[in-house]
Amino acid sequence: MKPGISLVDLVLLFTLTSLLAVGGVTAALPDIHRQVVDVHGWMTSAEFAELFAIAQAAPGPNVIIATLIGWKVAGFWGALAATVALCLPSSVLAYTMSRVSMRHEKKKWNVAIKSGLAPITIGLITASGALLTKAAVQSWASAVVVLVTLALSLTTKVNPIWLLVCGGLCGVFGLVG
Amino acid sequence: MSVGPSASSVSRTELFLGFFEIGVLGFGGVLPWARRILVEKRGWLTDAELTELLSMGQMLPGPNVTNVSIMLGARYHGPIGSVIAVCGLMSAPFVIVLALATLHDRYLDVAAIRGPIRGVGAVAAGLVLSTALKLAMALPKRWWVAVLAALTFGAVAVWSVPLVFVLLALAPVAVFIAWRSAP
């Protein structure tokens, strides 16, 4: 493994992904897999799946998979470089757009864009919740967990961290899936 | 109709800490925490304002909540604010994930954490659905809003249309209708 070359490839890959991943990293995942496993041969498919599992165990936005890939390929600096590469380009774009939007806050086109997109955003979030549910529900027990979480979250002020802990415990005791 | 807090009311430290909370607690997904911390706990945004930022974030590449942190950070403290917010969001996950990876290499078996991950995943799914519903309550009660939300949901969750096509098809229509409906 030649760390110098890999680092450059890492940064290039994630910079590109950053700019193409509309709607988030999850959509870009199959392509990242292809690049990392098939094109660059940095790891096997099984190793990728392992990294993905660890990424799921950690908190944070989905970019964290880049941190792990970077770490696997080039240690700590790889992790940092990959994370920055994935976040920076899209962040610069987001910053620019937010300045534009703030400057024209009261304009009719701006208001129309925001109110027009709002229902689409809600639709997308609901859809992602549905897809997450589909992926998570492997048994009646996991379905119950989803429903109970939904009910408690809507009707009580319980801190979600407790719900997550309970979910994790259910999993530890083999009650889920 | 509530007004958002003014820029001067959020210090750089608070900005960092607020997003740090979202990041460190975000097991299974950050969106529910983003809403809980930004809207419920700290009152930096209303549900409607969060939806606005998420909408912009959705149209742009990059992870949505990260985009929200950039935009909100910019609103309070310009470019530095964006950096502070994103660093706040990412620091805990970065450290935690590398710690987990190191532990995994030396001690743990991935199979051992599969159970808890699945449990957490189920809870996370419920939390996302709950967040969606709470944000939905802040939507204006118009027929076209409901139809658009339903169409989007159907396209993605039921008919598996790729996101890019959904946005390309529905976004212009939505903006046009919103423009026509505006007073």
Chai-1 contact restraints between the chains, C-beta under 6 A:
chainA,res_idxA,chainB,res_idxB,connection_type,confidence,min_distance_angstrom,max_distance_angstrom,comment,restraint_id
A,L19,B,P61,contact,1.0,0.0,6.0,A-B,restraint_1
A,A21,B,P61,contact,1.0,0.0,6.0,A-B,restraint_2
A,V22,B,P61,contact,1.0,0.0,6.0,A-B,restraint_3
A,G23,B,L163,contact,1.0,0.0,6.0,A-B,restraint_4
A,G24,B,P63,contact,1.0,0.0,6.0,A-B,restraint_5
A,G24,B,N64,contact,1.0,0.0,6.0,A-B,restraint_6
A,V25,B,P63,contact,1.0,0.0,6.0,A-B,restraint_7
A,A27,B,L163,contact,1.0,0.0,6.0,A-B,restraint_8
A,E50,B,V110,contact,1.0,0.0,6.0,A-B,restraint_9
A,A53,B,V110,contact,1.0,0.0,6.0,A-B,restraint_10
A,I54,B,L100,contact,1.0,0.0,6.0,A-B,restraint_11
A,I54,B,A101,contact,1.0,0.0,6.0,A-B,restraint_12
A,I54,B,H104,contact,1.0,0.0,6.0,A-B,restraint_13
A,Q56,B,I117,contact,1.0,0.0,6.0,A-B,restraint_14
A,A57,B,L100,contact,1.0,0.0,6.0,A-B,restraint_15
A,A57,B,I113,contact,1.0,0.0,6.0,A-B,restraint_16
A,A57,B,I117,contact,1.0,0.0,6.0,A-B,restraint_17
A,A58,B,P93,contact,1.0,0.0,6.0,A-B,restraint_18
A,A58,B,I96,contact,1.0,0.0,6.0,A-B,restraint_19
A,A58,B,V97,contact,1.0,0.0,6.0,A-B,restraint_20
A,A58,B,L100,contact,1.0,0.0,6.0,A-B,restraint_21
A,P59,B,G26,contact,1.0,0.0,6.0,A-B,restraint_22
A,P59,B,F27,contact,1.0,0.0,6.0,A-B,restraint_23
A,P59,B,P93,contact,1.0,0.0,6.0,A-B,restraint_24
A,G60,B,G23,contact,1.0,0.0,6.0,A-B,restraint_25
A,G60,B,G26,contact,1.0,0.0,6.0,A-B,restraint_26
A,G60,B,P93,contact,1.0,0.0,6.0,A-B,restraint_27
A,P61,B,V30,contact,1.0,0.0,6.0,A-B,restraint_28
A,P61,B,P63,contact,1.0,0.0,6.0,A-B,restraint_29
A,P61,B,V65,contact,1.0,0.0,6.0,A-B,restraint_30
A,P61,B,T66,contact,1.0,0.0,6.0,A-B,restraint_31
A,N62,B,P63,contact,1.0,0.0,6.0,A-B,restraint_32
A,V63,B,P63,contact,1.0,0.0,6.0,A-B,restraint_33
A,I64,B,P93,contact,1.0,0.0,6.0,A-B,restraint_34
A,I64,B,V97,contact,1.0,0.0,6.0,A-B,restraint_35
A,T67,B,F94,contact,1.0,0.0,6.0,A-B,restraint_36
A,T67,B,V97,contact,1.0,0.0,6.0,A-B,restraint_37
A,L68,B,A101,contact,1.0,0.0,6.0,A-B,restraint_38
A,W71,B,L98,contact,1.0,0.0,6.0,A-B,restraint_39
A,W71,B,A101,contact,1.0,0.0,6.0,A-B,restraint_40
A,S90,B,P61,contact,1.0,0.0,6.0,A-B,restraint_41
A,S90,B,G62,contact,1.0,0.0,6.0,A-B,restraint_42
A,S91,B,I70,contact,1.0,0.0,6.0,A-B,restraint_43
A,L93,B,L60,contact,1.0,0.0,6.0,A-B,restraint_44
A,A94,B,L60,contact,1.0,0.0,6.0,A-B,restraint_45
A,A94,B,N67,contact,1.0,0.0,6.0,A-B,restraint_46
A,A94,B,I70,contact,1.0,0.0,6.0,A-B,restraint_47
A,Y95,B,I70,contact,1.0,0.0,6.0,A-B,restraint_48
A,Y95,B,A74,contact,1.0,0.0,6.0,A-B,restraint_49
A,Y95,B,S82,contact,1.0,0.0,6.0,A-B,restraint_50
A,S98,B,M71,contact,1.0,0.0,6.0,A-B,restraint_51
A,S98,B,A74,contact,1.0,0.0,6.0,A-B,restraint_52
A,A112,B,V175,contact,1.0,0.0,6.0,A-B,restraint_53
A,A112,B,A178,contact,1.0,0.0,6.0,A-B,restraint_54
A,A112,B,W179,contact,1.0,0.0,6.0,A-B,restraint_55
A,A112,B,A182,contact,1.0,0.0,6.0,A-B,restraint_56
A,I113,B,V175,contact,1.0,0.0,6.0,A-B,restraint_57
A,K114,B,E52,contact,1.0,0.0,6.0,A-B,restraint_58
A,S115,B,A178,contact,1.0,0.0,6.0,A-B,restraint_59
A,G116,B,A174,contact,1.0,0.0,6.0,A-B,restraint_60
A,G116,B,V175,contact,1.0,0.0,6.0,A-B,restraint_61
A,G116,B,A178,contact,1.0,0.0,6.0,A-B,restraint_62
A,L117,B,S55,contact,1.0,0.0,6.0,A-B,restraint_63
A,A118,B,T51,contact,1.0,0.0,6.0,A-B,restraint_64
A,A118,B,S55,contact,1.0,0.0,6.0,A-B,restraint_65
A,P119,B,V145,contact,1.0,0.0,6.0,A-B,restraint_66
A,P119,B,L148,contact,1.0,0.0,6.0,A-B,restraint_67
A,P119,B,A149,contact,1.0,0.0,6.0,A-B,restraint_68
A,I120,B,L148,contact,1.0,0.0,6.0,A-B,restraint_69
A,I120,B,T152,contact,1.0,0.0,6.0,A-B,restraint_70
A,I120,B,L170,contact,1.0,0.0,6.0,A-B,restraint_71
A,I120,B,A174,contact,1.0,0.0,6.0,A-B,restraint_72
A,T121,B,T51,contact,1.0,0.0,6.0,A-B,restraint_73
A,T121,B,L54,contact,1.0,0.0,6.0,A-B,restraint_74
A,T121,B,S55,contact,1.0,0.0,6.0,A-B,restraint_75
A,T121,B,Q58,contact,1.0,0.0,6.0,A-B,restraint_76
A,I122,B,L135,contact,1.0,0.0,6.0,A-B,restraint_77
A,I122,B,A136,contact,1.0,0.0,6.0,A-B,restraint_78
A,I122,B,A149,contact,1.0,0.0,6.0,A-B,restraint_79
A,G123,B,A149,contact,1.0,0.0,6.0,A-B,restraint_80
A,G123,B,T152,contact,1.0,0.0,6.0,A-B,restraint_81
A,G123,B,F153,contact,1.0,0.0,6.0,A-B,restraint_82
A,L124,B,T152,contact,1.0,0.0,6.0,A-B,restraint_83
A,I125,B,A132,contact,1.0,0.0,6.0,A-B,restraint_84
A,T126,B,A132,contact,1.0,0.0,6.0,A-B,restraint_85
A,T126,B,F153,contact,1.0,0.0,6.0,A-B,restraint_86
A,A127,B,F153,contact,1.0,0.0,6.0,A-B,restraint_87
A,A127,B,V156,contact,1.0,0.0,6.0,A-B,restraint_88
A,A127,B,A157,contact,1.0,0.0,6.0,A-B,restraint_89
A,G129,B,V128,contact,1.0,0.0,6.0,A-B,restraint_90
A,G129,B,L129,contact,1.0,0.0,6.0,A-B,restraint_91
A,G129,B,A132,contact,1.0,0.0,6.0,A-B,restraint_92
A,A130,B,A157,contact,1.0,0.0,6.0,A-B,restraint_93
A,L132,B,A125,contact,1.0,0.0,6.0,A-B,restraint_94
A,L132,B,V128,contact,1.0,0.0,6.0,A-B,restraint_95
A,T133,B,A125,contact,1.0,0.0,6.0,A-B,restraint_96
A,A136,B,G121,contact,1.0,0.0,6.0,A-B,restraint_97
A,A136,B,A122,contact,1.0,0.0,6.0,A-B,restraint_98
A,A136,B,A125,contact,1.0,0.0,6.0,A-B,restraint_99
A,S142,B,A122,contact,1.0,0.0,6.0,A-B,restraint_100
A,V145,B,A122,contact,1.0,0.0,6.0,A-B,restraint_101
A,V146,B,A122,contact,1.0,0.0,6.0,A-B,restraint_102
A,V146,B,A125,contact,1.0,0.0,6.0,A-B,restraint_103
A,V146,B,G126,contact,1.0,0.0,6.0,A-B,restraint_104
A,T149,B,V123,contact,1.0,0.0,6.0,A-B,restraint_105
A,T149,B,G126,contact,1.0,0.0,6.0,A-B,restraint_106
A,L150,B,G126,contact,1.0,0.0,6.0,A-B,restraint_107
A,L150,B,L129,contact,1.0,0.0,6.0,A-B,restraint_108
A,L150,B,S130,contact,1.0,0.0,6.0,A-B,restraint_109
A,S153,B,L127,contact,1.0,0.0,6.0,A-B,restraint_110
A,S153,B,S130,contact,1.0,0.0,6.0,A-B,restraint_111
A,L154,B,S130,contact,1.0,0.0,6.0,A-B,restraint_112
A,P160,B,L127,contact,1.0,0.0,6.0,A-B,restraint_113
A,I161,B,L25,contact,1.0,0.0,6.0,A-B,restraint_114
A,L163,B,V123,contact,1.0,0.0,6.0,A-B,restraint_115
A,L164,B,F27,contact,1.0,0.0,6.0,A-B,restraint_116
A,L164,B,V120,contact,1.0,0.0,6.0,A-B,restraint_117
A,L164,B,V123,contact,1.0,0.0,6.0,A-B,restraint_118
A,G167,B,G119,contact,1.0,0.0,6.0,A-B,restraint_119
A,G167,B,V120,contact,1.0,0.0,6.0,A-B,restraint_120
A,G167,B,A122,contact,1.0,0.0,6.0,A-B,restraint_121
A,G167,B,V123,contact,1.0,0.0,6.0,A-B,restraint_122
A,G168,B,P116,contact,1.0,0.0,6.0,A-B,restraint_123
A,G168,B,G119,contact,1.0,0.0,6.0,A-B,restraint_124
A,G168,B,V120,contact,1.0,0.0,6.0,A-B,restraint_125
A,C170,B,G119,contact,1.0,0.0,6.0,A-B,restraint_126
A,G171,B,G115,contact,1.0,0.0,6.0,A-B,restraint_127
A,G171,B,P116,contact,1.0,0.0,6.0,A-B,restraint_128
A,G171,B,R118,contact,1.0,0.0,6.0,A-B,restraint_129
A,G171,B,G119,contact,1.0,0.0,6.0,A-B,restraint_130
A,V172,B,G115,contact,1.0,0.0,6.0,A-B,restraint_131
A,V172,B,P116,contact,1.0,0.0,6.0,A-B,restraint_132
A,V176,B,R118,contact,1.0,0.0,6.0,A-B,restraint_133
A,V176,B,G119,contact,1.0,0.0,6.0,A-B,restraint_134
A,G177,B,R118,contact,1.0,0.0,6.0,A-B,restraint_135
